[in-house]
């Protein structure tokens, strides 16, 4: 369908979510003591879930819903700036692959995510989760490679 396909990485993903219970950690050696964490950090067993719930809340506020079959797939299908926009955003932890029929909407969504979490834009999809993508924009064909030969292509 000629959609725009972009990859992003949410920077500092696990550092924004609030915690529902008290978690203490030891401070660095000098001076000794304990810290009570107010926000999630990398390494906590609940960090991924806290991040997901926060991301879902932000995307919901932007008009996305999540798929009932795969909760890491977010869907936007509605009018935006007088045009019908279709957008799919697949997230794997802090890595995202978005496909959209509107480049303007994709830019808007990346800006909103950047405001909230910070993102590193990885540009048009070339690789995502170990899968390589090759596109021919003229014929609207896409080739997906996976496995040991994928990195050689």
N, C-alpha and C positions, 0 to 999 in steps of 0.2 A: 504494500500500500504506500510505499515511499515515505514511511515515517522517519522522523529524526530519532536516532539512537545515540544516547549519551551515557557515559559512565561518570560516577562521582564517588568520592570517599568522604564520609562525614568525619571531620577531624575532632578530636576531643569528645568523641561520642559518649563515652561512659562517665564523663565528668559533670554532666548536667542534671541527671535524675536525682530526685530526692529519695531518701530512705524512709521506710515506714516503721523501722524499729531501731533501737540503739545498737550501734556497732562501735566497738572500741578497737584501736590499734596502738601498738607500741610506737612511741616516738623514736626518731633516730637516737643513737647512743647518748649524745650529750645535749641537753640534760635528760636524764631518764624520766619516764612518765608515760601517760596514756593520752590519746586524743579520742574524742567522741566525734565520729564522722557525721557530717550534716548532709553530704552528697555522696553519690556512688563514685567509686574509683575502679580502675583496672585491677583485676585480680579477685574481686569479690565474687562469690559464687552466684549472687543475684544480679550482678552488673548487667549482663545481657538482657535479662527480663526488664530491669528498670529502664534501660535504654530503649527497648522495644516499646514499652508502654508510653514513654515520653514521645518517641517518634510518631507512634500511631495517633496520639492526641494532637500533635502539631499538624500532621497530614489531614486528619479529620477536620480541623479548623480551616484548612485550605480547600475543603470540599471533596477530599478523597474518602473512599470506603475501602475496607480490606476484604479480600476474597474470603468466602466462607470455607473454601477448600484449601487455601494456602494463605495463612495469615501474614506472610511476608510479601504478598502481592497486593499493591494498593492501586485502586482504580478510580479514575476521574473521567466521567462521561456526562457533560452538561454544557450549557452555554457559558461562554467566557468572552467578554468584550465583543458581543454580538456574533460569535461564531461557535459552532458546535465543536467542542474539543474532546478528543479521546486521548487518554494518557494512561499508560501502565508503568508502574514503578515497582521493580523487584528489588528487595533488599536482602542482603546476606550479611548479617551483623552490621558493619558500618560501610559496606560497599553497596552501591546502587547502580542499577541499569534501568534507564528510563527510555520508553518508546512513546512518541507523541506525534500527532498529525499537525501540531503547531509549534514551530520553533520559538515563537514569542512566549507561549505558555511555558515551554520548557525552561526558557531563560528566567521567567518570573518565578517558577518553582525553585530553581536553583538559588535564586537570590533570597527567597524566603527561608530556605533551609540554611543558607549561609548566615543570615541574620541570627538565627536561633542557635546553631551549633558550630558553624564554620564548615566549609567544605573545600576539598581539593578537586577541582574539575579535571577529569582525565580525558575529556574530549570525546569525539565520536568513537563508538565502540570498536575496539580492535581485539580486546581480550577481556573476558569476565569469568572469574572463578575457574580458571584453567582451560576455558574454551576460547578458541580463536575464531574471529569473525572476519570474513572477506565479503565486501559488497561491490556490486556493479550498479551504480546509480542510474545509468542509462536504461538497463534492462530490468531494473528493480529485482535483481536476484541477490540472494545472500547465501554464502557457504559457511557452514559451521564445522570446525575441526576440533576433535578431542582425542587425547591419547598421546603416545610418545612421538608420533609424526607431526603433531600439531605445532610444536615449537620450531620445527625445521621449515615450516611453510611461510 
